[in-house]
Amino acid sequence: MRVTRPCSLLQRLPSIRHWRRRLDPTWATTTPVRCHQLPLLPVLAPSPAPTLGEWSIAPNMNTAGLVEAFEKACGGVRAGKEVSMNFQFSGLSLRLPTTGKWILRGVTGEIRSGSMTAVMGPSGAGKTTFMNVLMGKVKRTGGELKINGTVAEMEQFKKLIGYVPQEDIMLRELTAREVITYAARIRLPDSWAKQEIDAHVDNVLKALNLEEVAHTPIGNELTRGISGGQRKRVNIGMELAAAPLALFLDEPTSGLDATAALDVARILQTVSRIGLTVVSVIHQPRVEIFKSFDNVLMIVPGGRTAYLGPVALSQPYFEALGFVFEPNANPADVLMDILAGRGIFTRGGSSTPSKGDLVKIWAAWGRTLFADPSATALVRGAIPPSSLWPWSTSLGGQTSSPTTAAPPKTSSNDSTGPTASSSSSTPPPADALAAMRSLAHVRGATLLTQTLESHNRAVVQQFRFLSAFWMELFVGMFAGAVMGIAANVTEAFRGVLRAPFQGLSSAPQDWFVALYGMLIGVAVSLAASPPAVKVFGEEKSVYYREAASGHSKIAYYIGKTLASFYRIALASAHFTAVYYLLAKPALPVALQFALLFLNFYAI
């Protein structure tokens, strides 16, 4: 065994002993200890890497307020117990009608409340498509969906569902608190008082560790604001503010560093323990993040299922097939390699299973295996991997596709089949679907409240852009000055009688009036079009996200339009004042302002 002597450095640096004697006189009188008299220190071998089941993630304890708010939003009952969203799907498929290409094919399983399910697979495998089909954002071409054991569609429950897109879609001029508060006021029941909504927003900010940046603007590529990890948490907070029963996330950790991604995973795990059904597309997770999920759905290119079950059983399952997991490797990375067809395969006498073979193995044997509760013996090693290998025996020459394989029977009261559930909560009552419809009916503010909130938010946006507002006023004054100077009275009229009686018989120049009217329109367009673009043009993605979550489209449009009146009125007033002063038109000033205001608004 190799040994080291810890005092070799002191031998090379006598000045250290010199200063030690001066600072501590008693040290010089003691018997010096030589290196050869010290005990030898063994070089410890590195400890073995922990297995997948030994990794842990610290919980987030700032959710007590969220639990109370979720209970109140659910009518006083506990989310995940009395009210929950359990999904059972069979043969979910999506085929492009133009090319006939399968994007998603034959995905069968179950996702239960109180659990956190990851969706993994190579790029282009159909992960986001599966989630969009499950949520009802994309109309499926095949398969059946059950909610709490009853055939239903997600469209009628969109107010009870939160969707966090991969991009941080939000108004960057607002602060973190303003963004979350707006989502809460729009999507929570109208019976909530302002103080209750503010308290709920405080709880969301606390749970997401955003209290320190609550009053900091979001910022964008040009304006400095909060960090990328904090912006991602605000993105999640916009959905938690609505107290949903199910939360879907599209790659919430993409673009974040390892620490920020771990913070997001910790928050999602804590939220799922409240009773929510959390489904997230995940890409290249570190091992702690992967372990924080209860279950994982693995999809290979073509939208086909290679595995759906507990995270803790994913590594033993693929090891039983003959794949190798290096001791110090991240199991999630190895699984991604396997799904991409690049896994290390060591079973002698058999060829490496292709991506299609993984789908066949799961359809013919894997789903049946996980339907048996004794499948947990894989983790304990009670079942030798050699006895589980079906490649050359049970499969034989089968060519069945995942769409033709009979799925195991599943129901809301039975946990058999490939289920993505880690909770043993009691099944919902028979009228759970009716209770959820009632909750969805009372969710959301009234049309008047949504209009006022949209108006107030738009006013705040304009206030945050004062420099652009002053520029609009300057452009309006400049355009009015140009047109006022161009209004030459002598060119606008002509005399009908001969000289010197032209002034007594003046008539307007038709060509000049038409040309001048066109120039006025051009000037107004140049002055009003730049601010008009910012009213709706830059918020399309925000509008689509809010409309998909239940925001009234009419209220959004009316609120934004009313908020733009102030800016339009001031810009047209500055244009009118300068133009009227220089051109001195015959029309009354009030009528002239009204006409120009309508021109500005029409632009």
N, C-alpha and C positions, 0 to 999 in steps of 0.2 A: 504493500500500500504506500502510495506517495505521500510524503509528509512535508510540511513547511515549518520554518522557525520564525516565530512572529517578531523577534527582536533584531532581525537582520538590518532593519532600517536604522535602529539606534546605534548599531556599530558603525554605520557609515556617517552618522551625524553626531559627532561628539559635542557640538555646541548645544544640543538639547540637554545633555547631562549638565553642562556648565550652567545654563540658566536655571535648571532645576535645583541645583545646589544653592544658588543665590536666592531663590525664592523660598526654598524650604530648607533651613539649616539642618534639620534632623535627617533629611534624606542623605546627606553626605556622610553621616556617622554610621549609617546602616551598612550591613554587608552587601556589597553589590552582587547582583545575580547575573551570571553569565548565560549566554544563549544555550550552551550545551547542558545547563542545569534545569532548563525549563522542560515541562512535559511536551511530548510531541503531539501536535494537533492534526488529527486525520482530516483529509479532504473529503467532505461528505459527498456522496453520489446524489445526483438530482433525483428528487422525489418523482414517482411515476405520475404521469398526467392523469387527472381525474376523468372518470367515465362520464358519459352524457347525463346519467342520472344523478351525479354528484354535484353538478354545477347548480348554483342558486343565484337568485337575484333579490336584492333588498327591496322590501315592499315600500310603497308610498303611504304614509299614515295620514295625509292631509285630505281625507275623503269623508270625514264624518258629516260635514255640512252638505256634501253632495248626496249622501244617502237620504237625508231628510228632504232635500229638494226633489229628489227623484220620487220619493214616496208621495209627496204632495202633488207632483205632476201626474202621478198615476192614480189619483183619486184617493190617496191615503193608504194604499196597499204597497207591499214591498215588491220592487222589481226583481224578477228572477224567481219569485215564488208564486204569489197570487196572479201576477201578470208577467208574461214572458213571451219571447219569440223563439220558437224552435222550428228549424227548417228541415224538412225531409224532401229530398229530390231524387228523381229516378230518370236516368237516361237523358239528362239535359244536353241538348245539341243545338248547334247553330251552323247552318250551311249557307254560303253566299249564293243567292239566286242567279247571279250573272255568270259566275265561273264554276259553280258547283263545288267549290273547295270547302272542306270541313274546317271550321275554326274551333269548334267545340263538339265533342262527340262522346255520348254515352257516359256522362259523369253521374254517378250514383252514390248517395251517402246521406249523412245526417249531421247537422250542426245544432247544438243545443245551447240554451242560455247559460250564463255564468261561466262560459268557457272562452278561450282565446285561440282561434284557429288561424294558422298561417297557410298561405297559398304560395307554393314554390315551383319553380321550373325555369328552364332556359328562356332566353329572350325569344319572343314570338311563339311561345308554347300555348298561349291562350289564357294566361292567369287573369288579366284584367277583363277579358271577354267573359270568363266564368262569373266573375263578380258582377259585371253589368247585366248578364242574363239572370243571375239570381236576384238582383235588385229590381229587375223589370225595366232597366234603362234601355236594353236592347231586346227586341222581341225574339224569342227562341223559335226554332223551327221544329223542335221535337222535345219530348220529355214531359214530366209532370212535377209540379211543385206543391208541397203541402206545408201549411203553416199551422203549427200546433195540432197536427194530425188531420187537418181539413184542407181539401183542395182550395186554394185561394191564390190571388195574384198580389204582388207587392204594391201595385199602383194605389190601392185604396188605403195603404198604410204608410205612404211616403212621409207624412207628418211625424211618424213614430220612428223614422229611420234617419240616421246620420251618415253622410258620405263625405269623406275627407279625400279630395283629389290629390294627385301627386304634385301638381303645381300649387303654390300658395296663392290661391285666388282670393284676394281681398282688396279693399281700398287702401292704398298705401299712404294716403294723406292722414288717415285717422290713427289714433293711438290704439294700443292693444285692448285697453278697457272699452273704448268706444266701439270697436269692431265686435267684441263679444257681447256687449250690452245691446247693440242693435239686433243681433241674432236672437237674444233672449226675449226682447220685447216683441219681436215679430212672431216667434214660433211658440212661445209659452202660452198657456190659456189666458184669455183676456180678463179672467177674474183675479189674476194676481195683481196685487198692489205694487206701486213703484218701489216701495221699500223692500218688499219681498224679492223683486227681480234684482235689485241692487245687491241684496245679501247673497242671492244665488250666484251672481257674477263674481262677487268677492270669493265665494267658495271655489268657483272654477279657477280663478286666478291663483288661489292658494294651492289647489291640487296640482296645477300645472307649473308651479314655481315661477309665476310671472308677476308676483307682487312688486318686485323692484323695477320692472319696466312697464308697469300698467299704464303710466301716463307718457310713455315715449312713443312717438310716431313710428309706424311700421317701417317706412322708408322704402327706397327702391334703388335702382342702379346708380342714380344721380344724387339722391338725397340719403344721407346716412341715417340709419334707424337702428332697429334691434338686430340681433344676430340671426343667422340662418336657423339655428336650432330653436331659438325663441319664436321665430316666425312660424316654424313648423308646429310648435305647441299652440300658438294662437290659432292656427288652422284647425287643430283638433278641438280647441276650446270653443270655436264657433259652433261645432256640432254638439258638444257636451252642454252648451248653454240651453239647448232645446230639450234636454232630458230625454234622449231617445231610448228605445228599448233594444235597438240593434245598431251597431256602429261598423261601417265598412270603410276601409282605408286602402288607398292605392299607393304602395311603396312609401310609407311614412318616414322611413329612415334613409331614403336615397338622398345623396348630396350632403349628408351630415357626417361629422367625424365620429369615431367609435364611441366617445364619451357621450356626445349629444344623442346619438342613436340609442344608447343604452338608457338614457333618461326617458326618451319617448317610449321605449319598450316597458320600462318600469311603470310609467303612467298608465299605459294601456292594460297592463296586467292588473293594476289596482282597480281600474274602472270595470274590468270584466268581473272582478270579485264582488262588485256591487250587485250584479245580477244581469248585466248587459251581455248581449251576444256580440262578440268582437270577431270580425273576419278581416284579415289584412294580407295584402300581397306583400311579400318580403323578398328582398334581393340581397344576396351576399351578407347574411347576418353573422356577427361574431357569436361565439358559442354561448355566451350568457344570454344574448337576445334570443337565439334559437331555443334555448332551454326555457325561456320565460313563457313560450307558447305551450298550451296544453295539447294541441293536436296540429297536424299538418296534412295538407292535401298537396300531393306532388303530381304535376302534370308534365307530360312529355309533348314535344311538338306535334301538332294536330289536335290538341285539346283533349287528350286521352289520359285516363287515370292510371298512375303507376303505384300509388299508395295513398291511403286515407286512414289515419289512425293516430294513436298517441305519439307524441314526439319521442317519448322514452323508449318506444318499441321500434322506431324507424331504423336505428342502427342495427339492432339484433335481427330485424327482418331481412335487411339486405346482406348482412353477414351470413345468414342462413342460406341465402341464394348463392353464396360463394364470393362475394365482394370483400375487399380488404380495406379496413380503416386503420391508417397509421396511428400509433399511440399519441403522437403529438400533433396530429392534424385536427382541424376543425371539422366535426362531423357534418356540419351544414355544407361546407365546401366539397367534401367527399360525395355527399348526396347529389349536389349539383353536377359534379362530374359524371356520376352514374346516370343521371337523367339525360345528360348530353351525349351519352354513349362513350365516355372516356374513363370509366371506372376501372380499377385494377381487379381482375378476376383471376382466381387461383384454383378453381375446382378442376381437377384433372379429368381428362376424358370428355369434357364438354366445351363447346365453344362459348365465347363471351355472349351473353344475351344482348340482343339489340334493343332499341327503344320499343319496337313493336313487341318483342318477346316479353319485356317487363309488363306491358299492358296485358298480354295474354296470361302471364303468370298471376297477376293480381285478379283478373276477372275469373280465372278458373280455380284458383287456390287461395290467394291472399285474402279475399273478402270472406271466404268460408272460414279461414283460419281465425280471423279477427271477430267472427260471429261467435266464437267459442270463448267463454271467459278464461279458459286455461291458457289463452295466448299470452297472458302476462308471465307465464313461466319462461318465456323467451328471455326476459330480463334476468331472471334468477339462474338461467343456464340449466334448468331441469330437463329441457328437451334438447338433445344433441342436434346440432345443425344438420348432420348427415341424414337424420331421419326425416327432415323437413324438405329435402330436395326433391322437387317433383319434375325436374326438367326432362329426364329420360323415362319416367314411369307414368305418372298421372297425366301429364300433358300428351305424351306420345306425339302423334302427328296432327294434333288439333289445329284447326285454322279459324276457330271461332273469334269473332270480333267482339269488342266490349259492348257493342250495341245489341248483340244477340244473346250475350250471356245473361242468364236469368239473375236478376238482383235478389239479394236476400230480403226476406220480408221484414219491413220496418214499420213501426207505428209510433205514435206519440207516447204510448204507454209501455213500449217494449224497447229495450236497449240493444237488441240484437242487430247484427249487420254492421258494416263499416261505419261507425258513428264517430263524429268529431265532438266528443263530449268528455269533460273531466269532472263534471258535477253530478252529484246524485240527488239533485233537487226533486221534489215531488212533481209528478206530472200536472199540467194545468187542468182546471176543470173543463167540463164539456162546453161551457159557454164562454171559454176564454176568448174565442174569436169575436164573439159579440161584444165582450168587454173592451177588446182592443178597438173595435169599430167606434164604440162610444168615446173612447179616449181620443181617437183621431178626429172625431167630430168636434170636440171642444178645444182641440189644440189650435193655436194661432190667434192673433189679434183680429179685431174687426177691421173692415175696410177703411173706416175713418181713421182708426189708430195707425194702421199701416201707412196710409197716405201722409199723416202728420209726421210719422217717424222718417219716412223717405224724404219729406220736405226738409225737416230739420237736419238730417244728415247731409243733404246736398248743400244747405247753407253753410254748414261747418266746412265742407270741402272748399267752397268758394272763399271762405275766410282764410283758409290755409294757403291760398294762392293769391295773396294781395298784390304781389308784383305783377302777375298776369292780369289782374283786374285793372291796375293803374295803366298798364299797357293798352288794354282795350279802350279805356277812356281817351287816352292820347290818340289812338288810331281813329276813333270816332271824331274827335275834334279836328284832326288833320284832314280827314276826308271831307268834313263839312266846310273847312276853310278852302280847300281846293275847288269844290263845287260852287261856293259862294263867290269866289274871285272869278270863276269862269262864267258866271251869270251876267253877261253884258246886256244891259237893257236895250241899247241901240240896235243890237243884232237880233233881238227877239221880235221886233215889230217892223212893219213896212208901211209906207204911205200909199193910200189908194189914189188920191188926187195928185195933180202935178204940183211942182214946187211953185211957190213956197208954202203950199197948203198940206204938205204930207203929215205934219203933226196933228192936224185937225181930223185926219181920216186914217189913223193908224189901224193896222190889222196884224195879228200874230203871224210870224213866219212858220209855216207848217213844218218845213224840214228842220228848223231849229228846235221847235218844241219836241218833235219826236227824238231828235238826236240828244237833246238835253235830258229828256226823261230816261233814255237808255243809259246815259252817263251817270245819272243819279242812282239808277239801279245797280250799276257796276260798282259805284263807290260804296253804297250800302252793303253790297255783297262782300266786298273786300274788308269792310270794317266789322261785319257781323259773322262771317263764316268761321274764322279761327276759334272764337269762343263757342260757337255752336257745335263744333266737332267734339268738344270736351263734355258736352251734356250727356250724350249716350255713346258716342263712338268708342271711347276708351274703356267702357264698362260692360262690354258685351259678355265677357266671361263671368263677371260678377253677377250680371243679370240672369244668365242661364243657370248659374249655381243656385241663386236664391229662388228662382222660379221653380226649379226642380224640387226644392225642399218645401214648397207650399206657399211661398210669397205670392201675393196677389199681383198679377201683371198690370192690372189697371191702376192699382194703388201706387205701384212703382213709377209708372209713366206720369200720372197726375202729380205726384209729389215732386218729381224731378222737374216737370214743366213749370209748376208754380214757383219753385225755387229759382228758376232761371229768369222769371219776370223782373226781379229787382235789377239784375245786371243788364238785361235788355233795356229796361226803362232808363237807367242812368246813361248807358252808351248812346241811345237814341236822343236823349235830352241834350247831351254835349254836342252831338252832331247838329241837332236842330238849332241850338243857341248860336253857334258860330255861323252856320249857314244863313240863318235869318238875319243876323247882324250884317253880313256882307252882301247878300243877294237882295234883301228887302223885298220878298215876294208879296204879291197882293193878297194871298190867303191869310186868314187870322192865324196867330201863332199856335193856338190850341189845335186847330184843324191840321196845321202843318206838322205838329208833333205827333198827332194821332196817326197820320198817314205814314210818317217815318217809323213810328213804333211798330206798326203792322208790318212794314217792310223788314225791319230788323227781326221781328218774331218769325216771319215767313222763312227767313234764311235759316 
